């Protein structure tokens, strides 16, 4: 599924440091780079936001953030 592929690719890019913290991510740029439409990329970024990797601000953009440590980890 393209959404899952986009998710894994973008997550790896963030974890490997391709983006700096607070860097703006271009949905159009990622979609072009991964040769897919904006929809699966946007859905993947929304999932990454729920997991703490990105912040999506409507009409502003998508920004990388550092995931907060899990509360269950001590």
PDB file of N, CA, C and O in Angstrom:
ATOM      1  N   UNK A   1       0.848  -1.187   0.000  1.00  0.00           N
ATOM      2  CA  UNK A   1       0.000   0.000   0.000  1.00  0.00           C
ATOM      3  C   UNK A   1       0.890   1.245   0.000  1.00  0.00           C
ATOM      4  O   UNK A   1       1.869   1.312   0.743  1.00  0.00           O
ATOM      5  N   UNK A   2       0.554   2.210  -0.818  1.00  0.00           N
ATOM      6  CA  UNK A   2       1.397   3.396  -0.972  1.00  0.00           C
ATOM      7  C   UNK A   2       1.520   4.215   0.308  1.00  0.00           C
ATOM      8  O   UNK A   2       2.582   4.771   0.590  1.00  0.00           O
ATOM      9  N   UNK A   3       0.448   4.292   1.079  1.00  0.00           N
ATOM     10  CA  UNK A   3       0.499   5.049   2.330  1.00  0.00           C
ATOM     11  C   UNK A   3       1.524   4.448   3.287  1.00  0.00           C
ATOM     12  O   UNK A   3       2.285   5.174   3.927  1.00  0.00           O
ATOM     13  N   UNK A   4       1.540   3.119   3.382  1.00  0.00           N
ATOM     14  CA  UNK A   4       2.499   2.438   4.253  1.00  0.00           C
ATOM     15  C   UNK A   4       3.930   2.641   3.754  1.00  0.00           C
ATOM     16  O   UNK A   4       4.849   2.851   4.545  1.00  0.00           O
ATOM     17  N   UNK A   5       4.107   2.576   2.436  1.00  0.00           N
ATOM     18  CA  UNK A   5       5.425   2.805   1.843  1.00  0.00           C
ATOM     19  C   UNK A   5       5.898   4.229   2.137  1.00  0.00           C
ATOM     20  O   UNK A   5       7.053   4.443   2.506  1.00  0.00           O
ATOM     21  N   UNK A   6       5.001   5.193   1.972  1.00  0.00           N
ATOM     22  CA  UNK A   6       5.339   6.588   2.245  1.00  0.00           C
ATOM     23  C   UNK A   6       5.683   6.771   3.720  1.00  0.00           C
ATOM     24  O   UNK A   6       6.649   7.455   4.058  1.00  0.00           O
ATOM     25  N   UNK A   7       4.893   6.158   4.590  1.00  0.00           N
ATOM     26  CA  UNK A   7       5.129   6.249   6.029  1.00  0.00           C
ATOM     27  C   UNK A   7       6.533   5.758   6.379  1.00  0.00           C
ATOM     28  O   UNK A   7       7.294   6.459   7.047  1.00  0.00           O
ATOM     29  N   UNK A   8       6.872   4.553   5.927  1.00  0.00           N
ATOM     30  CA  UNK A   8       8.175   3.968   6.251  1.00  0.00           C
ATOM     31  C   UNK A   8       9.315   4.812   5.696  1.00  0.00           C
ATOM     32  O   UNK A   8      10.326   5.013   6.369  1.00  0.00           O
ATOM     33  N   UNK A   9       9.156   5.304   4.480  1.00  0.00           N
ATOM     34  CA  UNK A   9      10.206   6.116   3.854  1.00  0.00           C
ATOM     35  C   UNK A   9      10.422   7.412   4.618  1.00  0.00           C
ATOM     36  O   UNK A   9      11.559   7.774   4.920  1.00  0.00           O
ATOM     37  N   UNK A  10       9.337   8.112   4.934  1.00  0.00           N
ATOM     38  CA  UNK A  10       9.456   9.403   5.627  1.00  0.00           C
ATOM     39  C   UNK A  10       9.961   9.198   7.053  1.00  0.00           C
ATOM     40  O   UNK A  10      10.794   9.970   7.527  1.00  0.00           O
ATOM     41  N   UNK A  11       9.470   8.173   7.739  1.00  0.00           N
ATOM     42  CA  UNK A  11       9.942   7.890   9.094  1.00  0.00           C
ATOM     43  C   UNK A  11      11.457   7.652   9.072  1.00  0.00           C
ATOM     44  O   UNK A  11      12.183   8.189   9.909  1.00  0.00           O
ATOM     45  N   UNK A  12      11.923   6.857   8.128  1.00  0.00           N
ATOM     46  CA  UNK A  12      13.360   6.599   8.021  1.00  0.00           C
ATOM     47  C   UNK A  12      14.138   7.881   7.753  1.00  0.00           C
ATOM     48  O   UNK A  12      15.215   8.087   8.312  1.00  0.00           O
ATOM     49  N   UNK A  13      13.595   8.738   6.902  1.00  0.00           N
ATOM     50  CA  UNK A  13      14.259  10.010   6.595  1.00  0.00           C
ATOM     51  C   UNK A  13      14.408  10.860   7.863  1.00  0.00           C
ATOM     52  O   UNK A  13      15.450  11.475   8.089  1.00  0.00           O
ATOM     53  N   UNK A  14      13.367  10.884   8.676  1.00  0.00           N
ATOM     54  CA  UNK A  14      13.398  11.676   9.909  1.00  0.00           C
ATOM     55  C   UNK A  14      14.378  11.056  10.906  1.00  0.00           C
ATOM     56  O   UNK A  14      15.214  11.756  11.478  1.00  0.00           O
ATOM     57  N   UNK A  15      14.271   9.746  11.111  1.00  0.00           N
ATOM     58  CA  UNK A  15      15.125   9.057  12.088  1.00  0.00           C
ATOM     59  C   UNK A  15      16.599   9.156  11.687  1.00  0.00           C
ATOM     60  O   UNK A  15      17.466   9.317  12.546  1.00  0.00           O
ATOM     61  N   UNK A  16      16.883   9.061  10.395  1.00  0.00           N
ATOM     62  CA  UNK A  16      18.261   9.113   9.916  1.00  0.00           C
ATOM     63  C   UNK A  16      18.808  10.539   9.827  1.00  0.00           C
ATOM     64  O   UNK A  16      19.970  10.738   9.473  1.00  0.00           O
ATOM     65  N   UNK A  17      17.973  11.530  10.148  1.00  0.00           N
ATOM     66  CA  UNK A  17      18.446  12.905  10.196  1.00  0.00           C
ATOM     67  C   UNK A  17      18.472  13.642   8.874  1.00  0.00           C
ATOM     68  O   UNK A  17      19.179  14.641   8.741  1.00  0.00           O
ATOM     69  N   UNK A  18      17.708  13.167   7.881  1.00  0.00           N
ATOM     70  CA  UNK A  18      17.653  13.885   6.601  1.00  0.00           C
ATOM     71  C   UNK A  18      17.029  15.272   6.793  1.00  0.00           C
ATOM     72  O   UNK A  18      17.358  16.215   6.074  1.00  0.00           O
ATOM     73  N   UNK A  19      16.140  15.379   7.755  1.00  0.00           N
ATOM     74  CA  UNK A  19      15.508  16.652   8.084  1.00  0.00           C
ATOM     75  C   UNK A  19      15.997  17.097   9.458  1.00  0.00           C
ATOM     76  O   UNK A  19      16.200  16.268  10.345  1.00  0.00           O
ATOM     77  N   UNK A  20      16.183  18.392   9.631  1.00  0.00           N
ATOM     78  CA  UNK A  20      16.546  18.916  10.941  1.00  0.00           C
ATOM     79  C   UNK A  20      15.273  19.180  11.728  1.00  0.00           C
ATOM     80  O   UNK A  20      14.195  19.290  11.144  1.00  0.00           O
ATOM     81  N   UNK A  21      15.388  19.283  13.044  1.00  0.00           N
ATOM     82  CA  UNK A  21      14.225  19.575  13.864  1.00  0.00           C
ATOM     83  C   UNK A  21      13.655  20.934  13.459  1.00  0.00           C
ATOM     84  O   UNK A  21      14.403  21.884  13.225  1.00  0.00           O
ATOM     85  N   UNK A  22      12.370  21.017  13.381  1.00  0.00           N
ATOM     86  CA  UNK A  22      11.612  22.206  12.992  1.00  0.00           C
ATOM     87  C   UNK A  22      11.734  22.539  11.503  1.00  0.00           C
ATOM     88  O   UNK A  22      11.250  23.582  11.064  1.00  0.00           O
ATOM     89  N   UNK A  23      12.377  21.661  10.721  1.00  0.00           N
ATOM     90  CA  UNK A  23      12.460  21.888   9.276  1.00  0.00           C
ATOM     91  C   UNK A  23      11.093  21.657   8.660  1.00  0.00           C
ATOM     92  O   UNK A  23      10.364  20.745   9.051  1.00  0.00           O
ATOM     93  N   UNK A  24      10.758  22.493   7.695  1.00  0.00           N
ATOM     94  CA  UNK A  24       9.506  22.347   6.963  1.00  0.00           C
ATOM     95  C   UNK A  24       9.649  21.219   5.939  1.00  0.00           C
ATOM     96  O   UNK A  24      10.665  21.120   5.251  1.00  0.00           O
ATOM     97  N   UNK A  25       8.638  20.383   5.846  1.00  0.00           N
ATOM     98  CA  UNK A  25       8.635  19.286   4.880  1.00  0.00           C
ATOM     99  C   UNK A  25       7.642  19.621   3.774  1.00  0.00           C
ATOM    100  O   UNK A  25       6.495  19.976   4.048  1.00  0.00           O
ATOM    101  N   UNK A  26       8.077  19.508   2.537  1.00  0.00           N
ATOM    102  CA  UNK A  26       7.216  19.770   1.390  1.00  0.00           C
ATOM    103  C   UNK A  26       6.482  18.492   0.986  1.00  0.00           C
ATOM    104  O   UNK A  26       7.107  17.509   0.586  1.00  0.00           O
ATOM    105  N   UNK A  27       5.170  18.513   1.092  1.00  0.00           N
ATOM    106  CA  UNK A  27       4.372  17.361   0.680  1.00  0.00           C
ATOM    107  C   UNK A  27       4.557  17.132  -0.817  1.00  0.00           C
ATOM    108  O   UNK A  27       4.732  15.995  -1.256  1.00  0.00           O
ATOM    109  N   UNK A  28       4.521  18.196  -1.592  1.00  0.00           N
ATOM    110  CA  UNK A  28       4.699  18.068  -3.038  1.00  0.00           C
ATOM    111  C   UNK A  28       6.073  17.501  -3.369  1.00  0.00           C
ATOM    112  O   UNK A  28       6.201  16.649  -4.248  1.00  0.00           O
ATOM    113  N   UNK A  29       7.098  17.972  -2.667  1.00  0.00           N
ATOM    114  CA  UNK A  29       8.456  17.495  -2.911  1.00  0.00           C
ATOM    115  C   UNK A  29       8.608  16.020  -2.583  1.00  0.00           C
ATOM    116  O   UNK A  29       9.212  15.266  -3.346  1.00  0.00           O
ATOM    117  N   UNK A  30       8.057  15.611  -1.440  1.00  0.00           N
ATOM    118  CA  UNK A  30       8.121  14.200  -1.061  1.00  0.00           C
ATOM    119  C   UNK A  30       7.343  13.327  -2.048  1.00  0.00           C
ATOM    120  O   UNK A  30       7.808  12.256  -2.437  1.00  0.00           O
ATOM    121  N   UNK A  31       6.172  13.785  -2.443  1.00  0.00           N
ATOM    122  CA  UNK A  31       5.358  13.017  -3.381  1.00  0.00           C
ATOM    123  C   UNK A  31       6.110  12.824  -4.697  1.00  0.00           C
ATOM    124  O   UNK A  31       6.102  11.734  -5.270  1.00  0.00           O
ATOM    125  N   UNK A  32       6.748  13.872  -5.166  1.00  0.00           N
ATOM    126  CA  UNK A  32       7.515  13.784  -6.408  1.00  0.00           C
ATOM    127  C   UNK A  32       8.712  12.853  -6.234  1.00  0.00           C
ATOM    128  O   UNK A  32       8.989  12.019  -7.096  1.00  0.00           O
ATOM    129  N   UNK A  33       9.417  12.998  -5.119  1.00  0.00           N
ATOM    130  CA  UNK A  33      10.594  12.179  -4.846  1.00  0.00           C
ATOM    131  C   UNK A  33      10.240  10.687  -4.770  1.00  0.00           C
ATOM    132  O   UNK A  33      11.003   9.835  -5.226  1.00  0.00           O
ATOM    133  N   UNK A  34       9.073  10.386  -4.189  1.00  0.00           N
ATOM    134  CA  UNK A  34       8.653   8.992  -4.032  1.00  0.00           C
ATOM    135  C   UNK A  34       7.785   8.506  -5.198  1.00  0.00           C
ATOM    136  O   UNK A  34       7.328   7.363  -5.206  1.00  0.00           O
ATOM    137  N   UNK A  35       7.564   9.381  -6.177  1.00  0.00           N
ATOM    138  CA  UNK A  35       6.794   9.047  -7.371  1.00  0.00           C
ATOM    139  C   UNK A  35       5.392   8.542  -7.024  1.00  0.00           C
ATOM    140  O   UNK A  35       4.961   7.484  -7.482  1.00  0.00           O
ATOM    141  N   UNK A  36       4.691   9.333  -6.196  1.00  0.00           N
ATOM    142  CA  UNK A  36       3.311   9.006  -5.843  1.00  0.00           C
ATOM    143  C   UNK A  36       2.530  10.301  -5.657  1.00  0.00           C
ATOM    144  O   UNK A  36       3.107  11.389  -5.651  1.00  0.00           O
ATOM    145  N   UNK A  37       1.227  10.178  -5.506  1.00  0.00           N
ATOM    146  CA  UNK A  37       0.392  11.370  -5.337  1.00  0.00           C
ATOM    147  C   UNK A  37       0.541  11.936  -3.920  1.00  0.00           C
ATOM    148  O   UNK A  37       1.138  11.313  -3.042  1.00  0.00           O
ATOM    149  N   UNK A  38      -0.011  13.114  -3.729  1.00  0.00           N
ATOM    150  CA  UNK A  38       0.063  13.789  -2.427  1.00  0.00           C
ATOM    151  C   UNK A  38      -0.731  13.052  -1.341  1.00  0.00           C
ATOM    152  O   UNK A  38      -0.359  13.103  -0.169  1.00  0.00           O
ATOM    153  N   UNK A  39      -1.807  12.376  -1.714  1.00  0.00           N
ATOM    154  CA  UNK A  39      -2.707  11.772  -0.722  1.00  0.00           C
ATOM    155  C   UNK A  39      -2.011  10.761   0.189  1.00  0.00           C
ATOM    156  O   UNK A  39      -2.116  10.900   1.408  1.00  0.00           O
ATOM    157  N   UNK A  40      -1.308   9.754  -0.331  1.00  0.00           N
ATOM    158  CA  UNK A  40      -0.646   8.823   0.591  1.00  0.00           C
ATOM    159  C   UNK A  40       0.448   9.493   1.414  1.00  0.00           C
ATOM    160  O   UNK A  40       0.692   9.102   2.556  1.00  0.00           O
ATOM    161  N   UNK A  41       1.107  10.496   0.845  1.00  0.00           N
ATOM    162  CA  UNK A  41       2.146  11.223   1.578  1.00  0.00           C
ATOM    163  C   UNK A  41       1.513  12.002   2.723  1.00  0.00           C
ATOM    164  O   UNK A  41       2.023  11.987   3.844  1.00  0.00           O
ATOM    165  N   UNK A  42       0.408  12.677   2.447  1.00  0.00           N
ATOM    166  CA  UNK A  42      -0.279  13.443   3.484  1.00  0.00           C
ATOM    167  C   UNK A  42      -0.786  12.523   4.593  1.00  0.00           C
ATOM    168  O   UNK A  42      -0.671  12.857   5.772  1.00  0.00           O
ATOM    169  N   UNK A  43      -1.346  11.371   4.227  1.00  0.00           N
ATOM    170  CA  UNK A  43      -1.834  10.417   5.236  1.00  0.00           C
ATOM    171  C   UNK A  43      -0.678   9.876   6.075  1.00  0.00           C
ATOM    172  O   UNK A  43      -0.819   9.697   7.284  1.00  0.00           O
ATOM    173  N   UNK A  44       0.454   9.618   5.441  1.00  0.00           N
ATOM    174  CA  UNK A  44       1.629   9.140   6.170  1.00  0.00           C
ATOM    175  C   UNK A  44       2.114  10.207   7.147  1.00  0.00           C
ATOM    176  O   UNK A  44       2.467   9.893   8.284  1.00  0.00           O
ATOM    177  N   UNK A  45       2.135  11.461   6.712  1.00  0.00           N
ATOM    178  CA  UNK A  45       2.561  12.555   7.591  1.00  0.00           C
ATOM    179  C   UNK A  45       1.593  12.731   8.754  1.00  0.00           C
ATOM    180  O   UNK A  45       2.012  13.060   9.864  1.00  0.00           O
ATOM    181  N   UNK A  46       0.304  12.514   8.512  1.00  0.00           N
ATOM    182  CA  UNK A  46      -0.685  12.599   9.592  1.00  0.00           C
ATOM    183  C   UNK A  46      -0.436  11.501  10.624  1.00  0.00           C
ATOM    184  O   UNK A  46      -0.546  11.743  11.826  1.00  0.00           O
ATOM    185  N   UNK A  47      -0.101  10.294  10.158  1.00  0.00           N
ATOM    186  CA  UNK A  47       0.223   9.193  11.079  1.00  0.00           C
ATOM    187  C   UNK A  47       1.483   9.539  11.870  1.00  0.00           C
ATOM    188  O   UNK A  47       1.549   9.293  13.074  1.00  0.00           O
ATOM    189  N   UNK A  48       2.478  10.106  11.199  1.00  0.00           N
ATOM    190  CA  UNK A  48       3.716  10.502  11.875  1.00  0.00           C
ATOM    191  C   UNK A  48       3.452  11.610  12.893  1.00  0.00           C
ATOM    192  O   UNK A  48       4.138  11.690  13.912  1.00  0.00           O
ATOM    193  N   UNK A  49       2.473  12.457  12.627  1.00  0.00           N
ATOM    194  CA  UNK A  49       2.103  13.494  13.594  1.00  0.00           C
ATOM    195  C   UNK A  49       1.514  12.843  14.843  1.00  0.00           C
ATOM    196  O   UNK A  49       1.841  13.238  15.962  1.00  0.00           O
ATOM    197  N   UNK A  50       0.656  11.854  14.658  1.00  0.00           N
ATOM    198  CA  UNK A  50       0.059  11.149  15.804  1.00  0.00           C
ATOM    199  C   UNK A  50       1.135  10.465  16.644  1.00  0.00           C
ATOM    200  O   UNK A  50       0.961  10.281  17.848  1.00  0.00           O
ATOM    201  N   UNK A  51       2.238  10.092  16.015  1.00  0.00           N
ATOM    202  CA  UNK A  51       3.327   9.413  16.715  1.00  0.00           C
ATOM    203  C   UNK A  51       4.406  10.373  17.216  1.00  0.00           C
ATOM    204  O   UNK A  51       5.380   9.945  17.835  1.00  0.00           O
ATOM    205  N   UNK A  52       4.232  11.672  16.948  1.00  0.00           N
ATOM    206  CA  UNK A  52       5.152  12.657  17.493  1.00  0.00           C
ATOM    207  C   UNK A  52       6.332  13.036  16.621  1.00  0.00           C
ATOM    208  O   UNK A  52       7.232  13.740  17.078  1.00  0.00           O
ATOM    209  N   UNK A  53       6.349  12.581  15.369  1.00  0.00           N
ATOM    210  CA  UNK A  53       7.474  12.890  14.482  1.00  0.00           C
ATOM    211  C   UNK A  53       7.306  14.200  13.726  1.00  0.00           C
ATOM    212  O   UNK A  53       8.294  14.823  13.338  1.00  0.00           O
ATOM    213  N   UNK A  54       6.074  14.619  13.515  1.00  0.00           N
ATOM    214  CA  UNK A  54       5.812  15.855  12.769  1.00  0.00           C
ATOM    215  C   UNK A  54       4.726  16.662  13.463  1.00  0.00           C
ATOM    216  O   UNK A  54       3.997  16.157  14.316  1.00  0.00           O
ATOM    217  N   UNK A  55       4.639  17.926  13.074  1.00  0.00           N
ATOM    218  CA  UNK A  55       3.548  18.803  13.483  1.00  0.00           C
ATOM    219  C   UNK A  55       2.949  19.356  12.196  1.00  0.00           C
ATOM    220  O   UNK A  55       3.670  19.902  11.361  1.00  0.00           O
ATOM    221  N   UNK A  56       1.646  19.220  12.031  1.00  0.00           N
ATOM    222  CA  UNK A  56       0.975  19.750  10.850  1.00  0.00           C
ATOM    223  C   UNK A  56       0.167  20.959  11.282  1.00  0.00           C
ATOM    224  O   UNK A  56      -0.724  20.857  12.126  1.00  0.00           O
ATOM    225  N   UNK A  57       0.485  22.102  10.697  1.00  0.00           N
ATOM    226  CA  UNK A  57      -0.235  23.338  10.976  1.00  0.00           C
ATOM    227  C   UNK A  57      -0.966  23.734   9.697  1.00  0.00           C
ATOM    228  O   UNK A  57      -0.324  24.103   8.713  1.00  0.00           O
ATOM    229  N   UNK A  58      -2.307  23.662   9.693  1.00  0.00           N
ATOM    230  CA  UNK A  58      -3.060  24.000   8.481  1.00  0.00           C
ATOM    231  C   UNK A  58      -2.703  25.387   7.955  1.00  0.00           C
ATOM    232  O   UNK A  58      -2.526  26.334   8.722  1.00  0.00           O
ATOM    233  N   UNK A  59      -2.602  25.485   6.652  1.00  0.00           N
ATOM    234  CA  UNK A  59      -2.277  26.723   5.940  1.00  0.00           C
ATOM    235  C   UNK A  59      -0.850  27.213   6.199  1.00  0.00           C
ATOM    236  O   UNK A  59      -0.468  28.278   5.714  1.00  0.00           O
ATOM    237  N   UNK A  60      -0.053  26.443   6.965  1.00  0.00           N
ATOM    238  CA  UNK A  60       1.328  26.837   7.248  1.00  0.00           C
ATOM    239  C   UNK A  60       2.289  25.778   6.726  1.00  0.00           C
ATOM    240  O   UNK A  60       3.161  26.086   5.914  1.00  0.00           O
ATOM    241  N   UNK A  61       2.143  24.526   7.184  1.00  0.00           N
ATOM    242  CA  UNK A  61       3.017  23.476   6.692  1.00  0.00           C
ATOM    243  C   UNK A  61       3.196  22.329   7.662  1.00  0.00           C
ATOM    244  O   UNK A  61       2.547  22.250   8.705  1.00  0.00           O
ATOM    245  N   UNK A  62       4.097  21.447   7.281  1.00  0.00           N
ATOM    246  CA  UNK A  62       4.438  20.268   8.071  1.00  0.00           C
ATOM    247  C   UNK A  62       5.862  20.462   8.565  1.00  0.00           C
ATOM    248  O   UNK A  62       6.755  20.802   7.788  1.00  0.00           O
ATOM    249  N   UNK A  63       6.073  20.244   9.858  1.00  0.00           N
ATOM    250  CA  UNK A  63       7.384  20.476  10.457  1.00  0.00           C
ATOM    251  C   UNK A  63       7.834  19.248  11.231  1.00  0.00           C
ATOM    252  O   UNK A  63       7.026  18.567  11.862  1.00  0.00           O
ATOM    253  N   UNK A  64       9.128  18.974  11.175  1.00  0.00           N
ATOM    254  CA  UNK A  64       9.717  17.842  11.897  1.00  0.00           C
ATOM    255  C   UNK A  64       9.836  18.225  13.359  1.00  0.00           C
ATOM    256  O   UNK A  64      10.168  19.364  13.688  1.00  0.00           O
ATOM    257  N   UNK A  65       9.562  17.267  14.236  1.00  0.00           N
ATOM    258  CA  UNK A  65       9.789  17.490  15.656  1.00  0.00           C
ATOM    259  C   UNK A  65      10.368  16.222  16.258  1.00  0.00           C
ATOM    260  O   UNK A  65      10.260  15.142  15.676  1.00  0.00           O
ATOM    261  N   UNK A  66      10.963  16.354  17.386  1.00  0.00           N
ATOM    262  CA  UNK A  66      11.561  15.199  18.064  1.00  0.00           C
ATOM    263  C   UNK A  66      10.453  14.459  18.797  1.00  0.00           C
ATOM    264  O   UNK A  66       9.710  15.063  19.571  1.00  0.00           O
ATOM    265  N   UNK A  67      10.337  13.158  18.561  1.00  0.00           N
ATOM    266  CA  UNK A  67       9.305  12.403  19.280  1.00  0.00           C
ATOM    267  C   UNK A  67       9.590  12.412  20.783  1.00  0.00           C
ATOM    268  O   UNK A  67      10.736  12.287  21.214  1.00  0.00           O
ATOM    269  N   UNK A  68       8.531  12.560  21.560  1.00  0.00           N
ATOM    270  CA  UNK A  68       8.692  12.522  23.012  1.00  0.00           C
ATOM    271  C   UNK A  68       8.883  11.080  23.446  1.00  0.00           C
ATOM    272  O   UNK A  68       8.257  10.175  22.894  1.00  0.00           O
ATOM    273  N   UNK A  69       9.745  10.859  24.435  1.00  0.00           N
ATOM    274  CA  UNK A  69       9.957   9.488  24.914  1.00  0.00           C
ATOM    275  C   UNK A  69       8.661   8.882  25.423  1.00  0.00           C
ATOM    276  O   UNK A  69       7.813   9.579  25.979  1.00  0.00           O
ATOM    277  N   UNK A  70       8.518   7.602  25.232  1.00  0.00           N
ATOM    278  CA  UNK A  70       7.332   6.907  25.716  1.00  0.00           C
ATOM    279  C   UNK A  70       7.267   6.966  27.230  1.00  0.00           C
ATOM    280  O   UNK A  70       8.284   6.816  27.907  1.00  0.00           O
ATOM    281  N   UNK A  71       6.091   7.179  27.753  1.00  0.00           N
ATOM    282  CA  UNK A  71       5.919   7.267  29.210  1.00  0.00           C
ATOM    283  C   UNK A  71       6.171   5.922  29.872  1.00  0.00           C
ATOM    284  O   UNK A  71       6.496   5.871  31.058  1.00  0.00           O
ATOM    285  N   UNK A  72       6.026   4.835  29.128  1.00  0.00           N
ATOM    286  CA  UNK A  72       6.225   3.519  29.718  1.00  0.00           C
ATOM    287  C   UNK A  72       7.701   3.202  29.892  1.00  0.00           C
ATOM    288  O   UNK A  72       8.055   2.325  30.681  1.00  0.00           O
ATOM    289  N   UNK A  73       8.575   3.908  29.162  1.00  0.00           N
ATOM    290  CA  UNK A  73      10.018   3.683  29.298  1.00  0.00           C
ATOM    291  C   UNK A  73      10.533   4.387  30.544  1.00  0.00           C
ATOM    292  O   UNK A  73      10.171   5.535  30.799  1.00  0.00           O
ATOM    293  N   UNK A  74      11.366   3.720  31.315  1.00  0.00           N
ATOM    294  CA  UNK A  74      11.886   4.327  32.540  1.00  0.00           C
ATOM    295  C   UNK A  74      13.369   4.487  32.469  1.00  0.00           C
ATOM    296  O   UNK A  74      13.983   4.983  33.414  1.00  0.00           O
TER     297      UNK A  74
END
